[in-house]
Amino acid sequence: LFQKNFSKKSRFSKENFFEQDDKMTKRTFMEKDKKLGKILVRNIPFEINLNGLKKIFENFGTILSIRLPKKSLQQHKGFAFIEFKSIEEAKKVVLSTQNIHLFSRHLCVNLLINF
């Protein structure tokens, strides 16, 4: 009744993520309190992939991870979460990318705040 076909590639597989290290690492309890700079990038053209996003945003600072959710195996949903080493780098990205257009689409870049 509740069986699911796990033979397909999962939407949450490692292909949807970029990590600075080659392995997916869990943060320790003490690192959760550290303020990391995370941004939300919306209105991403469907022609851009994970490596394209990395090339664009690595010019602004050290990227720890990029998450590009997908709605199908080929196409992403049009937004991404990018995590930088510090909140200052993330603020710099938000201020620097207010008027960026890719494939005639205006990117909306917002800073995400952890509570």
N, C-alpha and C positions, 0 to 999 in steps of 0.2 A: 504494500500500500504506500509506504513512504520511502520506497527505494528510489535512489537517484543514480543516474548514469555518470559515474566518475571517470569514465574512460576519456571523455572530452577534456580539452584543456580548461582549467578553471579560470574565471575572470580574475581571481586573486592569486594567480601564479606569479613567480618571480619575474616573468617577462613584463609585467605591468609596473615594475618598480626599478628605480636606480638607487643603489646604495653606494656610499663612498668606499666601503669595504666590499669584498666579494661575497661576504656572507651576511645574512640578515641577522642583526644583533638586537637583543633586547636591552633596553636601558635599565640600569640599576635604580634602586629606590632613591639614592642621593642625586642622580642625574635628572630625575623628573622635576626637581625643584629649580634646576638651572634654567634660565630664560633662554630659549632658542628662538631664532627668528624664523617664523613660518609665514609664507605668503600663499594667497590664493590667486591663481591666474585664470580668468574666465574669458570666454569668447575666443578660444584657441581654434585656428583653422584646422580642418580635418586632414589637410595635407601634411601637417607637422607631426612628427613622431617624437618619441622619448629622447632620442639622441639630438634631434633638432632643438628641443627645449633646453637640453643641457648645454649645447653650444651657445645659445643665446644668453642664458642667465649665468653661466660660469664666469663671464667677464666682470660681474659685479661683486663676486665674493666666493667663498668656499661653500660648495653645495654638499650637504650631508645626505639628503635624499630627495627624490622626485617621485611623486605618485600621480599617475595619469589613468584614472578609472576608465574602463572600457564598457560599452554597452553591447558589443558583440566581439567576436574574436578578431575582427579586422579594424573596427572603428572605435575611437575613443569618444567620450561624452562631451568634450569641448572645454573641460576645465582641468586644472592640475594643482596639486599642493607641492610646494617646494620649500625645503627646510634648509636654512643657512646656519653657519657656525655661531653667529651672534645676532642679537636683535638689531644692532647697529647696521650690520650688512643688509638685513632685510629692509630696514627703513630706507637705506640708500637705494635699494632696488625699487622700492615703491615710488620714491621721488624721481628717480631717473627714467622710469618707464611709463610715465603718464601719457605720452603721446606716441606710443609705438603702434604701427600698423603692420600686420603680416597678412599677405595675400588679400589685401583690401579689407581686413577685419581689424577693428580697434581692440587691442588687448586691455582688459580691465584687471589691474593688479591691486590687491588689497592685503594689508597686514592682518594676520590672525593673532589674537592675544590669548595667552593661556591664563586661566584663572585658578 
